[in-house]
Amino acid sequence: MSALPMRFLPDRILRQQAKKIGKIPPNLKKYTDDMIETMHAEQGVGLAANQVGSLQKVAVIQLPEWEEALVLINPEIIRREGEREVEEGCLSIPGYRGMVKRSEKVRARALDLNGKVIRIKAEGLLAQALEHETDHLNGILYIDRLVSRDKLWKVTYTPEGEAEYHQADESISEEASSDESSGSRPTEAINERD
């Protein structure tokens, strides 16, 4: 296994819709193993293929308490229940966190690496991760779902490793909310790396 190069906003691939996989190619197991390795290296709980440069409809998720990652091929959310505000970040937008609206519970469907249908009932962090990763595969980023433009923060860390939140640059938060007002997507919203 080897880590794959991450893609960061404003990379255009993050705004493209992934293509459904028909017949599962034999090399997909190695590719998803590399995705899992990349997710671990970046300390994430999920990763979508377009975040590492592929437009295949594939995502991996591994919650902190799980021993193995879940590989999802052609994942889709088929039912949502309730609504809640949660803090969220993204490996492709490092150094920022924001408050977004997510479902309390979701039902999802996908294929595994053997082509078998997986049905998932989820709540909490798993529901959030499923929505976040399926959004990625549809070209949607969490900044498109911000509760409001002032609910995006730049995160820095103290020498002790504690997170400190600072209001995001005004132009960044304006870009993040421009989707609602102008119909455009915030592709240039955050273009710096920490």
N, CA and C atoms as an extended XYZ file, in Angstrom:
582
Properties=species:S:1:pos:R:3:atomname:S:1:resname:S:1:resid:I:1 pbc="F F F"
N         0.848       -1.183        0.000 N   MET     1
C         0.000        0.000        0.000 CA  MET     1
C         0.889        1.241        0.000 C   MET     1
N         0.368        2.276       -0.624 N   SER     2
C         1.087        3.550       -0.610 CA  SER     2
C         0.089        4.696       -0.605 C   SER     2
N         0.492        5.776        0.058 N   ALA     3
C        -0.376        6.955        0.127 CA  ALA     3
C        -0.440        7.606       -1.247 C   ALA     3
N        -1.605        8.113       -1.577 N   LEU     4
C        -1.838        8.799       -2.852 CA  LEU     4
C        -1.751       10.306       -2.634 C   LEU     4
N        -1.404       11.072       -3.683 N   PRO     5
C        -1.353       12.532       -3.512 CA  PRO     5
C        -2.757       13.119       -3.341 C   PRO     5
N        -2.910       13.926       -2.310 N   MET     6
C        -4.189       14.578       -2.036 CA  MET     6
C        -4.423       15.733       -3.000 C   MET     6
N        -5.687       16.013       -3.256 N   ARG     7
C        -6.103       17.175       -4.041 CA  ARG     7
C        -6.747       18.174       -3.085 C   ARG     7
N        -6.422       19.447       -3.280 N   PHE     8
C        -6.904       20.499       -2.398 CA  PHE     8
C        -7.658       21.547       -3.193 C   PHE     8
N        -8.643       22.172       -2.533 N   LEU     9
C        -9.357       23.284       -3.136 CA  LEU     9
C        -8.334       24.362       -3.470 C   LEU     9
N        -8.319       24.930       -4.662 N   PRO    10
C        -9.379       24.982       -5.662 CA  PRO    10
C        -9.263       23.961       -6.809 C   PRO    10
N        -8.601       22.813       -6.612 N   ASP    11
C        -8.488       21.808       -7.666 CA  ASP    11
C        -9.873       21.481       -8.233 C   ASP    11
N       -10.009       21.587       -9.532 N   ARG    12
C       -11.327       21.429      -10.177 CA  ARG    12
C       -11.923       20.031      -10.039 C   ARG    12
N       -11.094       19.031       -9.845 N   ILE    13
C       -11.635       17.669       -9.728 CA  ILE    13
C       -12.567       17.544       -8.525 C   ILE    13
N       -12.373       18.387       -7.515 N   LEU    14
C       -13.230       18.344       -6.331 CA  LEU    14
C       -14.646       18.823       -6.637 C   LEU    14
N       -14.819       19.511       -7.743 N   ARG    15
C       -16.134       20.027       -8.134 CA  ARG    15
C       -16.779       19.203       -9.246 C   ARG    15
N       -16.149       18.093       -9.606 N   GLN    16
C       -16.701       17.246      -10.666 CA  GLN    16
C       -17.432       16.060      -10.058 C   GLN    16
N       -18.465       15.627      -10.765 N   GLN    17
C       -19.232       14.480      -10.310 CA  GLN    17
C       -18.520       13.203      -10.745 C   GLN    17
N       -18.341       12.294       -9.807 N   ALA    18
C       -17.698       11.010      -10.101 CA  ALA    18
C       -18.620       10.149      -10.954 C   ALA    18
N       -17.999        9.233      -11.676 N   LYS    19
C       -18.752        8.342      -12.567 CA  LYS    19
C       -18.990        6.993      -11.891 C   LYS    19
N       -20.202        6.514      -12.067 N   LYS    20
C       -20.592        5.227      -11.503 CA  LYS    20
C       -19.720        4.120      -12.093 C   LYS    20
N       -19.388        3.148      -11.273 N   ILE    21
C       -18.600        2.003      -11.719 CA  ILE    21
C       -19.559        0.901      -12.124 C   ILE    21
N       -19.375        0.365      -13.320 N   GLY    22
C       -20.189       -0.753      -13.795 CA  GLY    22
C       -19.599       -2.042      -13.258 C   GLY    22
N       -18.769       -2.696      -14.077 N   LYS    23
C       -18.069       -3.902      -13.647 CA  LYS    23
C       -16.883       -3.476      -12.791 C   LYS    23
N       -16.737       -4.119      -11.644 N   ILE    24
C       -15.667       -3.749      -10.718 CA  ILE    24
C       -14.332       -4.249      -11.259 C   ILE    24
N       -13.403       -3.326      -11.537 N   PRO    25
C       -12.113       -3.730      -12.094 CA  PRO    25
C       -11.249       -4.454      -11.058 C   PRO    25
N       -10.406       -5.396      -11.505 N   PRO    26
C        -9.573       -6.164      -10.573 CA  PRO    26
C        -8.610       -5.295       -9.759 C   PRO    26
N        -8.157       -4.174      -10.306 N   ASN    27
C        -7.190       -3.329       -9.600 CA  ASN    27
C        -7.841       -2.407       -8.560 C   ASN    27
N        -9.164       -2.462       -8.414 N   LEU    28
C        -9.841       -1.570       -7.475 CA  LEU    28
C        -9.484       -1.889       -6.020 C   LEU    28
N        -9.209       -3.152       -5.703 N   LYS    29
C        -8.825       -3.532       -4.335 CA  LYS    29
C        -7.536       -2.816       -3.947 C   LYS    29
N        -6.531       -2.836       -4.811 N   LYS    30
C        -5.272       -2.146       -4.496 CA  LYS    30
C        -5.511       -0.648       -4.382 C   LYS    30
N        -6.334       -0.100       -5.284 N   TYR    31
C        -6.598        1.341       -5.249 CA  TYR    31
C        -7.292        1.744       -3.948 C   TYR    31
N        -8.277        0.960       -3.518 N   THR    32
C        -8.972        1.307       -2.278 CA  THR    32
C        -8.057        1.092       -1.064 C   THR    32
N        -7.152        0.107       -1.125 N   ASP    33
C        -6.156       -0.044       -0.058 CA  ASP    33
C        -5.288        1.211        0.026 C   ASP    33
N        -4.896        1.752       -1.134 N   ASP    34
C        -4.106        2.991       -1.162 CA  ASP    34
C        -4.920        4.176       -0.642 C   ASP    34
N        -6.217        4.209       -0.959 N   MET    35
C        -7.081        5.257       -0.421 CA  MET    35
C        -7.140        5.183        1.105 C   MET    35
N        -7.254        3.971        1.635 N   ILE    36
C        -7.307        3.784        3.088 CA  ILE    36
C        -5.987        4.229        3.716 C   ILE    36
N        -4.888        3.855        3.111 N   GLU    37
C        -3.567        4.285        3.601 CA  GLU    37
C        -3.467        5.814        3.612 C   GLU    37
N        -3.969        6.454        2.563 N   THR    38
C        -3.956        7.915        2.466 CA  THR    38
C        -4.832        8.529        3.553 C   THR    38
N        -6.019        7.976        3.740 N   MET    39
C        -6.934        8.465        4.787 CA  MET    39
C        -6.265        8.378        6.158 C   MET    39
N        -5.589        7.268        6.436 N   HIS    40
C        -4.890        7.109        7.714 CA  HIS    40
C        -3.752        8.127        7.842 C   HIS    40
N        -2.980        8.297        6.774 N   ALA    41
C        -1.849        9.234        6.798 CA  ALA    41
C        -2.317       10.667        7.060 C   ALA    41
N        -3.511       11.006        6.553 N   GLU    42
C        -4.068       12.354        6.718 CA  GLU    42
C        -4.925       12.484        7.974 C   GLU    42
N        -5.064       11.385        8.721 N   GLN    43
C        -5.840       11.333        9.958 CA  GLN    43
C        -7.313       11.691        9.745 C   GLN    43
N        -7.882       11.141        8.680 N   GLY    44
C        -9.292       11.364        8.387 CA  GLY    44
C       -10.133       10.152        8.735 C   GLY    44
N       -11.452       10.329        8.702 N   VAL    45
C       -12.365        9.199        8.906 CA  VAL    45
C       -13.027        8.785        7.594 C   VAL    45
N       -12.796        9.545        6.536 N   GLY    46
C       -13.362        9.210        5.237 CA  GLY    46
C       -12.550        9.845        4.130 C   GLY    46
N       -12.672        9.270        2.930 N   LEU    47
C       -11.976        9.797        1.763 CA  LEU    47
C       -12.737        9.366        0.519 C   LEU    47
N       -12.977       10.319       -0.360 N   ALA    48
C       -13.629       10.033       -1.636 CA  ALA    48
C       -12.567       10.024       -2.730 C   ALA    48
N       -12.807        9.257       -3.784 N   ALA    49
C       -11.803        9.071       -4.842 CA  ALA    49
C       -11.375       10.382       -5.495 C   ALA    49
N       -12.294       11.337       -5.663 N   ASN    50
C       -11.866       12.579       -6.312 CA  ASN    50
C       -10.903       13.380       -5.455 C   ASN    50
N       -10.844       13.110       -4.164 N   GLN    51
C        -9.881       13.781       -3.294 CA  GLN    51
C        -8.450       13.308       -3.554 C   GLN    51
N        -8.315       12.187       -4.244 N   VAL    52
C        -6.991       11.684       -4.617 CA  VAL    52
C        -6.871       11.554       -6.139 C   VAL    52
N        -7.697       12.321       -6.860 N   GLY    53
C        -7.512       12.467       -8.296 CA  GLY    53
C        -8.253       11.523       -9.211 C   GLY    53
N        -9.193       10.759       -8.715 N   SER    54
C        -9.932        9.827       -9.563 CA  SER    54
C       -11.415       10.189       -9.581 C   SER    54
N       -12.031       10.054      -10.739 N   LEU    55
C       -13.470       10.319      -10.833 CA  LEU    55
C       -14.298        9.032      -10.814 C   LEU    55
N       -13.786        8.018      -10.113 N   GLN    56
C       -14.558        6.801       -9.886 CA  GLN    56
C       -15.439        7.027       -8.657 C   GLN    56
N       -16.633        6.492       -8.671 N   LYS    57
C       -17.562        6.684       -7.555 CA  LYS    57
C       -17.216        5.684       -6.442 C   LYS    57
N       -16.157        6.030       -5.691 N   VAL    58
C       -15.656        5.162       -4.630 CA  VAL    58
C       -15.299        6.019       -3.419 C   VAL    58
N       -15.629        5.517       -2.239 N   ALA    59
C       -15.254        6.195       -0.997 CA  ALA    59
C       -14.872        5.144        0.034 C   ALA    59
N       -14.071        5.571        1.006 N   VAL    60
C       -13.723        4.711        2.132 CA  VAL    60
C       -14.028        5.478        3.416 C   VAL    60
N       -14.467        4.750        4.425 N   ILE    61
C       -14.790        5.341        5.731 CA  ILE    61
C       -14.263        4.399        6.805 C   ILE    61
N       -13.657        4.982        7.836 N   GLN    62
C       -13.255        4.197        8.998 CA  GLN    62
C       -13.380        5.061       10.240 C   GLN    62
N       -14.366        4.760       11.054 N   LEU    63
C       -14.544        5.472       12.311 CA  LEU    63
C       -13.421        5.085       13.272 C   LEU    63
N       -13.094        5.967       14.228 N   PRO    64
C       -11.960        5.709       15.127 CA  PRO    64
C       -12.002        4.352       15.834 C   PRO    64
N       -13.196        3.883       16.186 N   GLU    65
C       -13.286        2.630       16.941 CA  GLU    65
C       -13.299        1.377       16.051 C   GLU    65
N       -13.320        1.542       14.742 N   TRP    66
C       -13.357        0.399       13.830 CA  TRP    66
C       -11.962       -0.152       13.584 C   TRP    66
N       -11.885       -1.477       13.428 N   GLU    67
C       -10.612       -2.109       13.085 CA  GLU    67
C       -10.350       -2.074       11.586 C   GLU    67
N       -11.405       -2.085       10.790 N   GLU    68
C       -11.249       -2.088        9.330 CA  GLU    68
C       -12.080       -0.982        8.705 C   GLU    68
N       -11.623       -0.534        7.554 N   ALA    69
C       -12.343        0.499        6.812 CA  ALA    69
C       -13.463       -0.128        5.982 C   ALA    69
N       -14.462        0.662        5.733 N   LEU    70
C       -15.583        0.283        4.889 CA  LEU    70
C       -15.332        0.849        3.497 C   LEU    70
N       -15.348       -0.013        2.482 N   VAL    71
C       -15.173        0.421        1.092 CA  VAL    71
C       -16.554        0.496        0.458 C   VAL    71
N       -16.865        1.654       -0.117 N   LEU    72
C       -18.187        1.883       -0.718 CA  LEU    72
C       -18.037        2.211       -2.200 C   LEU    72
N       -18.638        1.394       -3.031 N   ILE    73
C       -18.626        1.616       -4.472 CA  ILE    73
C       -20.019        2.068       -4.882 C   ILE    73
N       -20.079        3.162       -5.624 N   ASN    74
C       -21.355        3.767       -6.041 CA  ASN    74
C       -22.282        4.066       -4.866 C   ASN    74
N       -21.755        4.663       -3.788 N   PRO    75
C       -22.616        4.926       -2.631 CA  PRO    75
C       -23.672        5.984       -2.922 C   PRO    75
N       -24.822        5.798       -2.318 N   GLU    76
C       -25.886        6.792       -2.425 CA  GLU    76
C       -26.702        6.794       -1.141 C   GLU    76
N       -27.122        7.983       -0.765 N   ILE    77
C       -28.020        8.127        0.383 CA  ILE    77
C       -29.430        7.925       -0.145 C   ILE    77
N       -30.152        6.977        0.425 N   ILE    78
C       -31.503        6.703       -0.072 CA  ILE    78
C       -32.595        7.240        0.846 C   ILE    78
N       -32.209        7.593        2.090 N   ARG    79
C       -33.197        8.174        3.000 CA  ARG    79
C       -32.491        8.994        4.068 C   ARG    79
N       -33.087       10.126        4.395 N   ARG    80
C       -32.561       10.999        5.447 CA  ARG    80
C       -33.657       11.245        6.472 C   ARG    80
N       -33.264       11.333        7.746 N   GLU    81
C       -34.216       11.647        8.820 CA  GLU    81
C       -33.627       12.724        9.706 C   GLU    81
N       -34.447       13.703       10.068 N   GLY    82
C       -34.037       14.739       11.001 CA  GLY    82
C       -32.966       15.654       10.443 C   GLY    82
N       -32.613       16.630       11.255 N   GLU    83
C       -31.578       17.569       10.859 CA  GLU    83
C       -30.859       18.059       12.108 C   GLU    83
N       -29.572       18.257       11.996 N   ARG    84
C       -28.771       18.751       13.111 CA  ARG    84
C       -27.627       19.592       12.570 C   ARG    84
N       -27.090       20.431       13.416 N   GLU    85
C       -25.913       21.220       13.065 CA  GLU    85
C       -24.703       20.558       13.692 C   GLU    85
N       -23.682       20.325       12.879 N   VAL    86
C       -22.462       19.684       13.360 CA  VAL    86
C       -21.243       20.430       12.825 C   VAL    86
N       -20.152       20.314       13.561 N   GLU    87
C       -18.888       20.880       13.105 CA  GLU    87
C       -18.253       19.897       12.129 C   GLU    87
N       -17.692       20.436       11.061 N   GLU    88
C       -17.115       19.571       10.047 CA  GLU    88
C       -15.877       20.206        9.445 C   GLU    88
N       -14.999       19.367        8.970 N   GLY    89
C       -13.812       19.795        8.247 CA  GLY    89
C       -13.623       18.874        7.059 C   GLY    89
N       -12.528       19.068        6.339 N   CYS    90
C       -12.301       18.268        5.141 CA  CYS    90
C       -10.808       18.180        4.867 C   CYS    90
N       -10.341       16.997        4.512 N   LEU    91
C        -8.924       16.806        4.195 CA  LEU    91
C        -8.499       17.632        2.984 C   LEU    91
N        -9.433       17.961        2.102 N   SER    92
C        -9.120       18.757        0.912 CA  SER    92
C        -9.198       20.259        1.158 C   SER    92
N        -9.594       20.650        2.375 N   ILE    93
C        -9.628       22.060        2.775 CA  ILE    93
C        -8.960       22.138        4.147 C   ILE    93
N        -7.659       21.846        4.215 N   PRO    94
C        -6.994       21.785        5.518 CA  PRO    94
C        -6.959       23.132        6.215 C   PRO    94
N        -7.051       23.071        7.538 N   GLY    95
C        -6.932       24.283        8.338 CA  GLY    95
C        -8.225       25.030        8.582 C   GLY    95
N        -9.357       24.486        8.153 N   TYR    96
C       -10.655       25.147        8.330 CA  TYR    96
C       -11.670       24.169        8.883 C   TYR    96
N       -12.615       24.690        9.657 N   ARG    97
C       -13.745       23.920       10.176 CA  ARG    97
C       -14.971       24.804       10.064 C   ARG    97
N       -16.136       24.185        9.964 N   GLY    98
C       -17.355       24.967        9.879 CA  GLY    98
C       -18.559       24.210       10.413 C   GLY    98
N       -19.621       24.952       10.686 N   MET    99
C       -20.876       24.348       11.133 CA  MET    99
C       -21.759       24.126        9.906 C   MET    99
N       -22.217       22.887        9.748 N   VAL   100
C       -23.049       22.522        8.609 CA  VAL   100
C       -24.310       21.821        9.092 C   VAL   100
N       -25.284       21.739        8.205 N   LYS   101
C       -26.494       20.977        8.503 CA  LYS   101
C       -26.332       19.579        7.918 C   LYS   101
N       -26.563       18.592        8.755 N   ARG   102
C       -26.512       17.187        8.356 CA  ARG   102
C       -27.723       16.475        8.935 C   ARG   102
N       -28.016       15.326        8.381 N   SER   103
C       -29.139       14.519        8.865 CA  SER   103
C       -28.788       13.842       10.184 C   SER   103
N       -29.797       13.584       10.985 N   GLU   104
C       -29.585       12.828       12.221 CA  GLU   104
C       -29.346       11.357       11.905 C   GLU   104
N       -30.110       10.842       10.946 N   LYS   105
C       -29.984        9.440       10.542 CA  LYS   105
C       -30.038        9.367        9.024 C   LYS   105
N       -29.324        8.403        8.462 N   VAL   106
C       -29.397        8.163        7.020 CA  VAL   106
C       -29.468        6.672        6.754 C   VAL   106
N       -29.982        6.364        5.601 N   ARG   107
C       -29.887        5.006        5.050 CA  ARG   107
C       -29.142        5.154        3.734 C   ARG   107
N       -28.160        4.298        3.556 N   ALA   108
C       -27.336        4.370        2.355 CA  ALA   108
C       -27.256        2.989        1.707 C   ALA   108
N       -26.888        3.011        0.436 N   ARG   109
C       -26.718        1.774       -0.320 CA  ARG   109
C       -25.444        1.924       -1.138 C   ARG   109
N       -24.686        0.828       -1.258 N   ALA   110
C       -23.457        0.825       -2.042 CA  ALA   110
C       -23.144       -0.618       -2.425 C   ALA   110
N       -22.064       -0.781       -3.149 N   LEU   111
C       -21.535       -2.114       -3.451 CA  LEU   111
C       -20.227       -2.281       -2.701 C   LEU   111
N       -19.895       -3.531       -2.356 N   ASP   112
C       -18.576       -3.795       -1.792 CA  ASP   112
C       -17.645       -4.216       -2.932 C   ASP   112
N       -16.419       -4.587       -2.609 N   LEU   113
C       -15.442       -4.943       -3.644 CA  LEU   113
C       -15.799       -6.211       -4.413 C   LEU   113
N       -16.720       -7.021       -3.868 N   ASN   114
C       -17.178       -8.230       -4.562 CA  ASN   114
C       -18.432       -7.969       -5.390 C   ASN   114
N       -18.900       -6.720       -5.399 N   GLY   115
C       -20.100       -6.383       -6.146 CA  GLY   115
C       -21.382       -6.667       -5.396 C   GLY   115
N       -21.271       -7.018       -4.122 N   LYS   116
C       -22.448       -7.310       -3.297 CA  LYS   116
C       -23.024       -6.003       -2.768 C   LYS   116
N       -24.361       -5.917       -2.737 N   VAL   117
C       -25.027       -4.716       -2.238 CA  VAL   117
C       -24.891       -4.633       -0.723 C   VAL   117
N       -24.497       -3.451       -0.257 N   ILE   118
C       -24.400       -3.151        1.174 CA  ILE   118
C       -25.502       -2.151        1.488 C   ILE   118
N       -26.253       -2.392        2.544 N   ARG   119
C       -27.252       -1.438        3.024 CA  ARG   119
C       -26.824       -0.996        4.415 C   ARG   119
N       -26.819        0.309        4.628 N   ILE   120
C       -26.325        0.850        5.894 CA  ILE   120
C       -27.379        1.754        6.519 C   ILE   120
N       -27.680        1.499        7.795 N   LYS   121
C       -28.481        2.420        8.609 CA  LYS   121
C       -27.489        3.094        9.534 C   LYS   121
N       -27.455        4.421        9.512 N   ALA   122
C       -26.433        5.113       10.286 CA  ALA   122
C       -26.991        6.332       10.992 C   ALA   122
N       -26.336        6.663       12.097 N   GLU   123
C       -26.603        7.907       12.805 CA  GLU   123
C       -25.268        8.409       13.346 C   GLU   123
N       -25.271        9.605       13.904 N   GLY   124
C       -24.047       10.148       14.474 CA  GLY   124
C       -22.951       10.365       13.445 C   GLY   124
N       -21.713       10.042       13.837 N   LEU   125
C       -20.555       10.288       12.989 CA  LEU   125
C       -20.606        9.501       11.680 C   LEU   125
N       -21.115        8.264       11.717 N   LEU   126
C       -21.201        7.482       10.484 CA  LEU   126
C       -22.163        8.133        9.491 C   LEU   126
N       -23.307        8.602        9.960 N   ALA   127
C       -24.255        9.295        9.074 CA  ALA   127
C       -23.601       10.535        8.468 C   ALA   127
N       -22.895       11.280        9.296 N   GLN   128
C       -22.212       12.490        8.828 CA  GLN   128
C       -21.151       12.140        7.778 C   GLN   128
N       -20.362       11.107        8.039 N   ALA   129
C       -19.321       10.699        7.097 CA  ALA   129
C       -19.925       10.220        5.776 C   ALA   129
N       -21.007        9.470        5.852 N   LEU   130
C       -21.667        9.009        4.622 CA  LEU   130
C       -22.151       10.193        3.785 C   LEU   130
N       -22.777       11.175        4.429 N   GLU   131
C       -23.240       12.350        3.684 CA  GLU   131
C       -22.064       13.146        3.128 C   GLU   131
N       -21.019       13.307        3.927 N   HIS   132
C       -19.846       14.076        3.499 CA  HIS   132
C       -19.189       13.428        2.276 C   HIS   132
N       -18.967       12.111        2.326 N   GLU   133
C       -18.277       11.436        1.223 CA  GLU   133
C       -19.152       11.326       -0.029 C   GLU   133
N       -20.451       11.078        0.129 N   THR   134
C       -21.307       11.046       -1.067 CA  THR   134
C       -21.426       12.438       -1.671 C   THR   134
N       -21.420       13.479       -0.831 N   ASP   135
C       -21.364       14.844       -1.360 CA  ASP   135
C       -20.120       15.025       -2.228 C   ASP   135
N       -18.960       14.594       -1.708 N   HIS   136
C       -17.710       14.710       -2.481 CA  HIS   136
C       -17.875       14.093       -3.867 C   HIS   136
N       -18.451       12.904       -3.905 N   LEU   137
C       -18.589       12.193       -5.181 CA  LEU   137
C       -19.573       12.887       -6.120 C   LEU   137
N       -20.356       13.809       -5.583 N   ASN   138
C       -21.272       14.614       -6.405 CA  ASN   138
C       -20.744       16.023       -6.633 C   ASN   138
N       -19.470       16.262       -6.275 N   GLY   139
C       -18.863       17.569       -6.515 CA  GLY   139
C       -19.271       18.646       -5.519 C   GLY   139
N       -19.757       18.233       -4.341 N   ILE   140
C       -20.218       19.168       -3.311 CA  ILE   140
C       -19.259       19.110       -2.134 C   ILE   140
N       -18.881       20.271       -1.618 N   LEU   141
C       -17.992       20.350       -0.461 CA  LEU   141
C       -18.764       20.827        0.763 C   LEU   141
N       -18.229       20.549        1.934 N   TYR   142
C       -18.955       20.934        3.151 CA  TYR   142
C       -19.159       22.440        3.241 C   TYR   142
N       -18.270       23.238        2.644 N   ILE   143
C       -18.448       24.695        2.703 CA  ILE   143
C       -19.695       25.141        1.933 C   ILE   143
N       -20.212       24.266        1.066 N   ASP   144
C       -21.461       24.564        0.361 CA  ASP   144
C       -22.668       24.403        1.283 C   ASP   144
N       -22.469       23.756        2.417 N   ARG   145
C       -23.571       23.464        3.346 CA  ARG   145
C       -23.431       24.217        4.667 C   ARG   145
N       -22.605       25.264        4.679 N   LEU   146
C       -22.428       26.029        5.916 CA  LEU   146
C       -23.761       26.589        6.404 C   LEU   146
N       -23.956       26.572        7.710 N   VAL   147
C       -25.149       27.141        8.322 CA  VAL   147
C       -25.227       28.631        7.990 C   VAL   147
N       -24.093       29.320        8.074 N   SER   148
C       -23.997       30.724        7.678 CA  SER   148
C       -22.527       31.051        7.423 C   SER   148
N       -22.286       32.151        6.741 N   ARG   149
C       -20.906       32.487        6.368 CA  ARG   149
C       -20.009       32.737        7.573 C   ARG   149
N       -20.587       33.137        8.703 N   ASP   150
C       -19.737       33.364        9.870 CA  ASP   150
C       -19.519       32.086       10.682 C   ASP   150
N       -19.952       30.960       10.154 N   LYS   151
C       -19.754       29.678       10.822 CA  LYS   151
C       -18.631       28.866       10.172 C   LYS   151
N       -17.627       29.563        9.632 N   LEU   152
C       -16.433       28.935        9.079 CA  LEU   152
C       -15.244       29.523        9.827 C   LEU   152
N       -14.380       28.639       10.360 N   TRP   153
C       -13.250       29.103       11.158 CA  TRP   153
C       -11.942       28.559       10.626 C   TRP   153
N       -10.912       29.374       10.776 N   LYS   154
C        -9.550       28.924       10.515 CA  LYS   154
C        -9.054       28.330       11.826 C   LYS   154
N        -8.419       27.174       11.739 N   VAL   155
C        -7.953       26.481       12.933 CA  VAL   155
C        -6.427       26.511       12.976 C   VAL   155
N        -5.892       26.918       14.112 N   THR   156
C        -4.453       26.830       14.346 CA  THR   156
C        -4.250       25.994       15.605 C   THR   156
N        -3.038       25.536       15.797 N   TYR   157
C        -2.767       24.678       16.953 CA  TYR   157
C        -1.663       25.274       17.814 C   TYR   157
N        -1.855       25.199       19.122 N   THR   158
C        -0.854       25.672       20.072 CA  THR   158
C         0.291       24.661       20.095 C   THR   158
N         1.432       25.032       20.672 N   PRO   159
C         2.536       24.068       20.803 CA  PRO   159
C         2.134       22.803       21.578 C   PRO   159
N         1.109       22.918       22.430 N   GLU   160
C         0.616       21.762       23.189 CA  GLU   160
C        -0.348       20.902       22.373 C   GLU   160
N        -0.657       21.335       21.154 N   GLY   161
C        -1.546       20.571       20.288 CA  GLY   161
C        -3.017       20.894       20.440 C   GLY   161
N        -3.348       21.938       21.177 N   GLU   162
C        -4.749       22.313       21.353 CA  GLU   162
C        -5.203       23.200       20.195 C   GLU   162
N        -6.416       22.972       19.728 N   ALA   163
C        -6.959       23.740       18.603 CA  ALA   163
C        -7.443       25.110       19.073 C   ALA   163
N        -7.145       26.120       18.272 N   GLU   164
C        -7.663       27.469       18.490 CA  GLU   164
C        -8.418       27.872       17.231 C   GLU   164
N        -9.622       28.395       17.413 N   TYR   165
C       -10.472       28.782       16.288 CA  TYR   165
C       -10.432       30.291       16.088 C   TYR   165
N       -10.298       30.714       14.832 N   HIS   166
C       -10.290       32.127       14.482 CA  HIS   166
C       -11.287       32.327       13.349 C   HIS   166
N       -11.961       33.447       13.345 N   GLN   167
C       -12.910       33.720       12.267 CA  GLN   167
C       -12.167       33.639       10.931 C   GLN   167
N       -12.746       32.949        9.964 N   ALA   168
C       -12.133       32.823        8.638 CA  ALA   168
C       -12.099       34.188        7.967 C   ALA   168
N       -11.151       34.365        7.097 N   ASP   169
C       -11.037       35.597        6.317 CA  ASP   169
C       -12.394       35.914        5.692 C   ASP   169
N       -12.782       37.167        5.705 N   GLU   170
C       -14.097       37.596        5.197 CA  GLU   170
C       -14.327       37.130        3.759 C   GLU   170
N       -13.320       37.223        2.918 N   SER   171
C       -13.509       36.821        1.517 CA  SER   171
C       -13.763       35.328        1.405 C   SER   171
N       -13.159       34.547        2.306 N   ILE   172
C       -13.373       33.106        2.287 CA  ILE   172
C       -14.798       32.779        2.684 C   ILE   172
N       -15.282       33.380        3.770 N   SER   173
C       -16.641       33.067        4.194 CA  SER   173
C       -17.674       33.616        3.213 C   SER   173
N       -17.381       34.728        2.546 N   GLU   174
C       -18.295       35.222        1.508 CA  GLU   174
C       -18.353       34.249        0.341 C   GLU   174
N       -17.203       33.738       -0.081 N   GLU   175
C       -17.160       32.759       -1.164 CA  GLU   175
C       -17.919       31.498       -0.793 C   GLU   175
N       -17.754       31.074        0.444 N   ALA   176
C       -18.402       29.849        0.892 CA  ALA   176
C       -19.915       29.968        0.862 C   ALA   176
N       -20.446       31.167        1.046 N   SER   177
C       -21.899       31.318        1.026 CA  SER   177
C       -22.416       31.824       -0.312 C   SER   177
N       -21.531       32.064       -1.273 N   SER   178
C       -21.974       32.606       -2.563 CA  SER   178
C       -22.823       31.623       -3.348 C   SER   178
N       -22.726       30.342       -3.017 N   ASP   179
C       -23.523       29.330       -3.689 CA  ASP   179
C       -25.013       29.610       -3.550 C   ASP   179
N       -25.419       30.076       -2.364 N   GLU   180
C       -26.836       30.337       -2.120 CA  GLU   180
C       -27.329       31.558       -2.887 C   GLU   180
N       -26.500       32.596       -2.955 N   SER   181
C       -26.984       33.851       -3.511 CA  SER   181
C       -26.840       33.974       -5.016 C   SER   181
N       -25.770       33.435       -5.567 N   SER   182
C       -25.538       33.666       -6.991 CA  SER   182
C       -25.630       32.423       -7.846 C   SER   182
N       -25.739       31.266       -7.218 N   GLY   183
C       -25.789       30.037       -7.985 CA  GLY   183
C       -24.404       29.531       -8.357 C   GLY   183
N       -23.365       30.308       -8.052 N   SER   184
C       -22.015       29.854       -8.355 CA  SER   184
C       -21.500       29.019       -7.199 C   SER   184
N       -20.470       28.240       -7.477 N   ARG   185
C       -19.876       27.427       -6.434 CA  ARG   185
C       -18.578       28.066       -5.985 C   ARG   185
N       -18.233       27.929       -4.722 N   PRO   186
C       -17.047       28.591       -4.198 CA  PRO   186
C       -15.749       27.863       -4.534 C   PRO   186
N       -15.417       27.721       -5.819 N   THR   187
C       -14.231       26.970       -6.206 CA  THR   187
C       -12.945       27.638       -5.795 C   THR   187
N       -12.955       28.945       -5.632 N   GLU   188
C       -11.739       29.631       -5.218 CA  GLU   188
C       -11.806       30.044       -3.751 C   GLU   188
N       -12.750       29.467       -3.001 N   ALA   189
C       -13.012       29.926       -1.643 CA  ALA   189
C       -11.784       29.864       -0.739 C   ALA   189
N       -11.127       28.762       -0.761 N   ILE   190
C       -10.000       28.588        0.147 CA  ILE   190
C        -8.853       28.057       -0.681 C   ILE   190
N        -7.822       28.843       -0.853 N   ASN   191
C        -6.738       28.390       -1.722 CA  ASN   191
C        -5.379       28.422       -1.045 C   ASN   191
N        -5.382       28.407        0.262 N   GLU   192
C        -4.104       28.384        0.961 CA  GLU   192
C        -3.965       27.080        1.715 C   GLU   192
N        -2.756       26.662        1.911 N   ARG   193
C        -2.469       25.454        2.690 CA  ARG   193
C        -1.816       25.874        3.985 C   ARG   193
N        -2.085       25.164        5.028 N   ASP   194
C        -1.436       25.450        6.314 CA  ASP   194
C        -0.213       24.579        6.461 C   ASP   194
